[in-house]
Amino acid sequence: MIISLFTCEHLFRDFKKKYNALVYTVVRGRYLEIGTLDAYLYVSDEKSEWEYDEETFGHGEIFAYVYNQDYPYMSEFGYIGIKLGAAAGLVRTW
């Protein structure tokens, strides 16, 4: 599920200030064991990362910040799997 960026605008503003990165979309997943996870797909201000990000995205994985809505202390950066779902929406695969 992709959520509207306006829904959590204050979170993205804080993220931008803290990490110097611009969130361009969020992929939300709900999991019984760990809660609701929002994967922030973002562009860093580090130009050296852009080429690598583009390459890994083409292989179905991307570096993201995953915010855990139920347990915020478990939020973290890391690679996630993604693919195009129905109606060209993004779906997290792992």
DSSP file (Angstrom, degrees, kcal/mol; ACC not computed):
  #  RESIDUE AA STRUCTURE BP1 BP2  ACC     N-H-->O    O-->H-N    N-H-->O    O-->H-N    TCO  KAPPA ALPHA  PHI   PSI    X-CA   Y-CA   Z-CA
    1    1 A M              0   0    0      0, 0.0    27,-3.9     0, 0.0     2,-0.5   0.000 360.0 360.0 360.0 132.0    0.0    0.0    0.0
    2    2 A I  B     -A   27   0A   0     25,-0.2     2,-0.3    23,-0.0    25,-0.2  -0.884 360.0-152.3-101.6 134.2    1.3    3.4   -0.9
    3    3 A I        -     0   0    0     23,-1.1    23,-0.4    -2,-0.5     2,-0.2  -0.710  25.0 -95.1-106.0 158.2    0.2    6.3    1.4
    4    4 A S    >>  -     0   0    0     -2,-0.3     3,-1.1     1,-0.1     4,-0.6  -0.470  24.2-136.5 -68.2 136.1   -0.2    9.9    0.6
    5    5 A L  T 34 S+     0   0    0      1,-0.2     3,-0.3    -2,-0.2     7,-0.2   0.749 104.7  62.1 -65.5 -22.0    2.9   12.0    1.5
    6    6 A F  T >4 S+     0   0    0      1,-0.2     3,-0.9     2,-0.2    -1,-0.2   0.739  89.2  70.1 -75.2 -21.7    0.5   14.6    2.9
    7    7 A T  T <4 S+     0   0    0     -3,-1.1    -1,-0.2     1,-0.3    -2,-0.2   0.877 116.6  20.1 -62.1 -38.8   -0.8   12.1    5.5
    8    8 A C  T >X S+     0   0    0     -4,-0.6     4,-1.7    -3,-0.3     3,-0.9  -0.172  79.4 140.9-124.3  38.6    2.5   12.2    7.4
    9    9 A E  H <> S+     0   0    0     -3,-0.9     4,-2.2     1,-0.3     5,-0.2   0.851  70.8  55.7 -54.4 -40.3    4.0   15.4    6.2
   10   10 A H  H 3> S+     0   0    0      1,-0.2     4,-2.0     2,-0.2    -1,-0.3   0.862 105.6  52.4 -63.7 -34.9    5.4   16.3    9.6
   11   11 A L  H <> S+     0   0    0     -3,-0.9     4,-2.3     2,-0.2    -1,-0.2   0.895 110.3  47.9 -66.0 -39.6    7.4   13.0    9.8
   12   12 A F  H  X S+     0   0    0     -4,-1.7     4,-2.6     2,-0.2    -2,-0.2   0.865 109.1  53.2 -70.4 -35.8    8.9   13.7    6.4
   13   13 A R  H  X S+     0   0    0     -4,-2.2     4,-2.1    -5,-0.2    -1,-0.2   0.929 111.6  46.0 -62.9 -44.9    9.9   17.2    7.3
   14   14 A D  H  X S+     0   0    0     -4,-2.0     4,-2.5     2,-0.2    -2,-0.2   0.900 111.8  51.7 -63.4 -41.4   11.6   15.9   10.4
   15   15 A F  H  X S+     0   0    0     -4,-2.3     4,-2.8     1,-0.2     6,-0.3   0.921 108.8  50.9 -60.8 -44.8   13.3   13.1    8.4
   16   16 A K  H  X S+     0   0    0     -4,-2.6     4,-1.7     1,-0.2     5,-0.3   0.908 112.8  45.8 -61.1 -43.4   14.6   15.7    5.9
   17   17 A K  H  < S+     0   0    0     -4,-2.1    -1,-0.2     2,-0.2    -2,-0.2   0.916 117.4  43.2 -64.8 -44.0   16.1   17.9    8.7
   18   18 A K  H  < S+     0   0    0     -4,-2.5    -2,-0.2     1,-0.2    -1,-0.2   0.875 130.3  20.9 -72.6 -39.0   17.7   15.0   10.5
   19   19 A Y  H  < S-     0   0    0     -4,-2.8    26,-0.3     2,-0.2    -2,-0.2   0.397  93.4-122.9-115.8   1.1   19.1   13.1    7.5
   20   20 A N  S  < S+     0   0    0     -4,-1.7    25,-1.3    -5,-0.3     2,-0.3   0.938  72.0 123.9  54.1  49.2   19.4   15.7    4.7
   21   21 A A  E     - B   0  44A   0     -6,-0.3     2,-0.6    -5,-0.3    23,-0.2  -0.991  58.2-133.5-143.0 146.4   17.2   13.5    2.5
   22   22 A L  E     - B   0  43A   0     21,-2.6    21,-2.4    -2,-0.3     2,-0.4  -0.897  17.2-139.4-107.6 118.9   13.9   14.0    0.6
   23   23 A V  E     + B   0  42A   0     -2,-0.6    19,-0.3    19,-0.2     3,-0.1  -0.607  22.6 176.0 -74.3 127.6   11.2   11.3    0.9
   24   24 A Y  E     -     0   0A   0     17,-2.7     2,-0.3     1,-0.4    18,-0.2   0.633  63.9  -3.2-109.7 -18.7    9.6   10.7   -2.5
   25   25 A T  E     - B   0  41A   0     16,-1.4    16,-2.8   -21,-0.1     2,-0.4  -0.974  57.1-142.9-163.5 161.7    7.2    7.8   -1.6
   26   26 A V  E     - B   0  40A   0    -23,-0.4   -23,-1.1    -2,-0.3     2,-0.6  -0.996   5.5-157.4-131.2 133.4    6.3    5.5    1.2
   27   27 A V  E     -AB   2  39A   0     12,-2.0    12,-2.9    -2,-0.4     2,-0.4  -0.957  17.3-156.9-111.2 118.6    5.3    1.8    1.0
   28   28 A R  E     + B   0  38A   0    -27,-3.9     2,-0.4    -2,-0.6    10,-0.2  -0.773  13.1 179.0-100.6 138.2    3.2    0.7    4.0
   29   29 A G  E     - B   0  37A   0      8,-2.6     8,-3.1    -2,-0.4     2,-0.5  -0.993  17.5-147.6-134.4 144.2    2.9   -2.9    5.2
   30   30 A R  E     - B   0  36A   0     -2,-0.4     2,-0.4     6,-0.2     6,-0.2  -0.957  19.1-178.6-114.6 125.7    1.0   -4.3    8.1
   31   31 A Y  E  >  - B   0  35A   0      4,-2.1     4,-2.4    -2,-0.5    -2,-0.0  -0.984  27.0-143.3-128.7 131.0    2.5   -7.3    9.8
   32   32 A L  T  4 S+     0   0    0     -2,-0.4    -1,-0.1     1,-0.2     4,-0.1   0.881 100.3  45.3 -59.2 -40.3    1.0   -9.2   12.7
   33   33 A E  T  4 S+     0   0    0      1,-0.2    -1,-0.2     2,-0.1     0, 0.0   0.852 129.8  17.2 -76.5 -34.8    4.3   -9.9   14.4
   34   34 A I  T  4 S-     0   0    0      1,-0.3    36,-0.2    -3,-0.0    37,-0.2   0.440  99.3-125.8-124.8  -1.4    5.9   -6.5   14.2
   35   35 A G  E  <  -B   31   0A   0     -4,-2.4    -4,-2.1    35,-0.1     2,-0.5  -0.511  55.4 -16.4  96.6-160.9    3.2   -3.9   13.4
   36   36 A T  E     -B   30   0A   0     -6,-0.2    33,-2.7    -2,-0.2    34,-0.5  -0.762  61.2-165.3 -91.1 123.2    2.7   -1.3   10.7
   37   37 A L  E     -BC  29  68A   0     -8,-3.1    -8,-2.6    -2,-0.5     2,-0.6  -0.930   9.2-162.1-114.3 130.3    5.9   -0.5    8.8
   38   38 A D  E     -BC  28  67A   0     29,-2.9    29,-3.1    -2,-0.5     2,-0.8  -0.951   9.5-154.4-109.0 116.1    6.4    2.5    6.5
   39   39 A A  E     -BC  27  66A   0    -12,-2.9   -12,-2.0    -2,-0.6     2,-0.7  -0.818  10.7-150.8 -91.2 111.3    9.3    2.2    4.1
   40   40 A Y  E     -BC  26  65A   0     25,-3.7    25,-1.8    -2,-0.8     2,-0.5  -0.740   4.7-159.3 -84.7 114.9   10.5    5.7    3.2
   41   41 A L  E     +B   25   0A   0    -16,-2.8   -17,-2.7    -2,-0.7   -16,-1.4  -0.853  28.5 167.9 -91.8 128.8   12.0    5.7   -0.2
   42   42 A Y  E     -B   23   0A   0     -2,-0.5     2,-0.5    21,-0.4   -19,-0.2  -0.895  40.0-124.2-143.0 163.3   14.2    8.8   -0.4
   43   43 A V  E     -B   22   0A   0    -21,-2.4   -21,-2.6    -2,-0.3     2,-0.1  -0.969  30.2-144.2-111.8 123.4   16.9   10.7   -2.2
   44   44 A S  E     -B   21   0A   0     -2,-0.5   -23,-0.2   -23,-0.2   -24,-0.1  -0.422  18.4-125.3 -80.2 158.8   19.9   11.6   -0.2
   45   45 A D  S    S+     0   0    0    -25,-1.3     2,-1.1   -26,-0.3    -1,-0.1   0.473  88.1 100.2 -81.7  -0.4   21.9   14.8   -0.7
   46   46 A E    >>  -     0   0    0      1,-0.2     3,-2.1   -26,-0.1     4,-0.5  -0.746  58.2-167.2 -86.0  99.4   25.0   12.6   -1.3
   47   47 A K  H >> S+     0   0    0     -2,-1.1     3,-1.0     1,-0.3     4,-0.6   0.781  82.2  69.8 -59.1 -27.3   25.3   12.6   -5.1
   48   48 A S  H 34 S+     0   0    0      1,-0.2     4,-0.4     2,-0.1    -1,-0.3   0.729  97.9  51.9 -64.2 -20.0   27.8    9.7   -4.8
   49   49 A E  H <> S+     0   0    0     -3,-2.1     4,-2.5     1,-0.1    -1,-0.2   0.663  88.9  81.2 -87.4 -18.3   24.9    7.4   -3.7
   50   50 A W  H <X S+     0   0    0     -3,-1.0     4,-2.2    -4,-0.5     5,-0.2   0.888  90.1  47.9 -62.3 -44.2   22.6    8.2   -6.6
   51   51 A E  H  X S+     0   0    0     -4,-0.6     4,-2.1     1,-0.2    -1,-0.2   0.919 114.4  46.6 -64.4 -43.6   24.1    5.9   -9.2
   52   52 A Y  H  > S+     0   0    0     -4,-0.4     4,-2.6     2,-0.2     5,-0.3   0.906 111.0  52.7 -65.1 -41.3   24.2    2.9   -6.9
   53   53 A D  H  X S+     0   0    0     -4,-2.5     4,-2.1     1,-0.2    -2,-0.2   0.915 110.0  48.5 -59.3 -43.2   20.6    3.6   -5.7
   54   54 A E  H  X S+     0   0    0     -4,-2.2     4,-1.4    -5,-0.2    -1,-0.2   0.891 111.5  50.4 -64.8 -39.7   19.4    3.6   -9.3
   55   55 A E  H  < S+     0   0    0     -4,-2.1     4,-0.4     1,-0.2    -2,-0.2   0.930 112.6  44.2 -65.5 -47.0   21.2    0.4  -10.0
   56   56 A T  H ><>S+     0   0    0     -4,-2.6     5,-2.1     1,-0.2     3,-1.2   0.855 107.9  59.2 -69.2 -33.6   19.9   -1.6   -7.0
   57   57 A F  H ><5S+     0   0    0     -4,-2.1     3,-1.7     1,-0.3    -1,-0.2   0.891 100.3  57.3 -59.7 -38.8   16.4   -0.3   -7.6
   58   58 A G  T 3<5S+     0   0    0     -4,-1.4    -1,-0.3     1,-0.3    -2,-0.2   0.674 104.5  52.9 -65.7 -16.8   16.5   -1.8  -11.1
   59   59 A H  T < 5S-     0   0    0     -3,-1.2    -1,-0.3    -4,-0.4    -2,-0.2   0.215 125.6 -97.8-103.5  12.6   17.2   -5.2   -9.4
   60   60 A G  T < 5S+     0   0    0     -3,-1.7    22,-2.4     1,-0.3     2,-0.3   0.673  92.9  94.2  84.3  17.0   14.2   -5.0   -7.1
   61   61 A E  E   < + D   0  81A   0     -5,-2.1    -2,-0.3    20,-0.3     2,-0.3  -0.978  44.2 177.3-138.1 155.6   15.9   -3.8   -4.0
   62   62 A I  E     - D   0  80A   0     18,-2.1    18,-2.3    -2,-0.3     2,-0.4  -0.993  34.2-111.2-154.9 148.6   16.5   -0.3   -2.5
   63   63 A F  E     + D   0  79A   0     -2,-0.3   -21,-0.4    16,-0.2     2,-0.3  -0.708  51.9 161.7 -81.1 129.6   18.0    1.2    0.5
   64   64 A A  E     - D   0  78A   0     14,-2.8    14,-2.2    -2,-0.4     2,-0.6  -0.915  44.4-114.5-144.1 164.8   15.2    2.7    2.7
   65   65 A Y  E     -CD  40  77A   0    -25,-1.8   -25,-3.7    -2,-0.3     2,-0.7  -0.947  30.9-154.9-101.7 124.3   14.4    4.0    6.1
   66   66 A V  E     -CD  39  76A   0     10,-3.4    10,-1.9    -2,-0.6     2,-0.5  -0.894   4.9-160.8-106.9 114.0   11.7    1.7    7.7
   67   67 A Y  E     -C   38   0A   0    -29,-3.1   -29,-2.9    -2,-0.7     2,-0.8  -0.826   7.6-148.8 -95.6 123.1    9.6    3.5   10.3
   68   68 A N  E     -C   37   0A   0     -2,-0.5   -31,-0.2     4,-0.3     7,-0.2  -0.828   7.3-166.3 -93.5 110.6    7.8    1.1   12.7
   69   69 A Q  S    S+     0   0    0    -33,-2.7    -1,-0.2    -2,-0.8   -32,-0.1   0.824  87.4  42.1 -67.6 -31.8    4.6    2.9   13.7
   70   70 A D  S    S+     0   0    0    -34,-0.5    -1,-0.2     1,-0.2   -35,-0.1   0.812 130.7  22.9 -86.1 -31.6    3.9    0.5   16.6
   71   71 A Y    >   +     0   0    0    -37,-0.2     3,-2.8   -35,-0.2    -1,-0.2  -0.651  68.2 178.7-134.0  75.6    7.4    0.3   17.9
   72   72 A P  G >  S+     0   0    0      0, 0.0     3,-1.9     0, 0.0    -4,-0.3   0.772  77.7  67.0 -54.2 -29.8    9.3    3.4   16.8
   73   73 A Y  G 3  S+     0   0    0      1,-0.3    -6,-0.0    -6,-0.1    -2,-0.0   0.663  95.1  59.6 -66.1 -13.7   12.5    2.3   18.6
   74   74 A M  G <  S+     0   0    0     -3,-2.8    -1,-0.3    -6,-0.2     2,-0.1   0.349  78.4 120.1 -93.9   4.6   12.7   -0.6   16.1
   75   75 A S    <   +     0   0    0     -3,-1.9     2,-0.3    -7,-0.2    -8,-0.2  -0.398  39.0 158.6 -69.4 147.2   12.9    1.8   13.1
   76   76 A E  E     -D   66   0A   0    -10,-1.9   -10,-3.4    -2,-0.1     2,-0.3  -0.993  41.9-104.5-163.1 163.2   16.0    1.4   11.0
   77   77 A F  E     +D   65   0A   0     -2,-0.3     2,-0.3   -12,-0.3   -12,-0.2  -0.711  57.3 116.7 -89.1 147.2   17.8    2.0    7.7
   78   78 A G  E     -D   64   0A   0    -14,-2.2   -14,-2.8    -2,-0.3     2,-0.3  -0.943  62.0 -66.0 171.5 174.6   18.4   -1.0    5.4
   79   79 A Y  E     -D   63   0A   0     -2,-0.3     2,-0.3   -16,-0.2   -16,-0.2  -0.603  44.5-175.7 -82.3 142.6   17.7   -2.7    2.1
   80   80 A I  E     -D   62   0A   0    -18,-2.3   -18,-2.1    -2,-0.3     2,-0.4  -0.941  25.2-117.0-131.5 156.7   14.2   -3.9    1.2
   81   81 A G  E     +D   61   0A   0     -2,-0.3    12,-2.4   -20,-0.2    13,-0.8  -0.770  36.4 176.4 -92.4 139.4   12.8   -5.8   -1.7
   82   82 A I  E     +E   92   0B   0    -22,-2.4     2,-0.3    -2,-0.4    10,-0.2  -0.970   9.6 173.6-139.9 156.5   10.2   -4.0   -3.9
   83   83 A K  E     -E   91   0B   0      8,-1.8     8,-2.6    -2,-0.3     2,-0.4  -0.966  41.9 -89.4-151.4 164.6    8.3   -4.7   -7.1
   84   84 A L  E     -E   90   0B   0     -2,-0.3     6,-0.3     6,-0.2     3,-0.1  -0.666  48.3-174.0 -77.4 130.0    5.6   -3.1   -9.2
   85   85 A G    >   -     0   0    0      4,-5.0     3,-1.2    -2,-0.4     4,-0.1  -0.148  41.8 -32.9-104.1-158.0    2.2   -4.3   -8.0
   86   86 A A  G >  S+     0   0    0      1,-0.3     3,-1.7     2,-0.2    -1,-0.3  -0.296 129.5  12.4 -60.3 143.6   -1.3   -3.7   -9.3
   87   87 A A  G 3  S-     0   0    0      1,-0.3    -1,-0.3    -3,-0.1    -2,-0.0   0.797 130.8 -69.4  56.9  32.0   -2.0   -0.4  -11.0
   88   88 A A  G <  S+     0   0    0     -3,-1.2    -1,-0.3     1,-0.2    -2,-0.2   0.684  94.4 145.6  62.9  21.6    1.8    0.3  -11.1
   89   89 A G    <   -     0   0    0     -3,-1.7    -4,-5.0    -4,-0.1     2,-0.3  -0.528  52.2-109.1 -82.9 157.1    2.0    0.7   -7.3
   90   90 A L  E     -E   84   0B   0     -6,-0.3     2,-0.4    -2,-0.2    -6,-0.2  -0.682  31.0-166.7 -88.8 141.7    5.0   -0.5   -5.3
   91   91 A V  E     -E   83   0B   0     -8,-2.6    -8,-1.8    -2,-0.3     2,-0.4  -0.989  20.8-126.2-127.8 134.6    4.8   -3.5   -3.1
   92   92 A R  E     -E   82   0B   0     -2,-0.4   -10,-0.3   -10,-0.2   -64,-0.0  -0.682  24.0-178.9 -80.4 131.2    7.4   -4.6   -0.5
   93   93 A T              0   0    0    -12,-2.4   -11,-0.2    -2,-0.4    -1,-0.1   0.695 360.0 360.0-104.0 -25.1    8.6   -8.2   -1.1
   94   94 A W              0   0    0    -13,-0.8   -12,-0.1     0, 0.0    -2,-0.1   0.271 360.0 360.0-160.6 360.0   11.0   -8.6    1.8
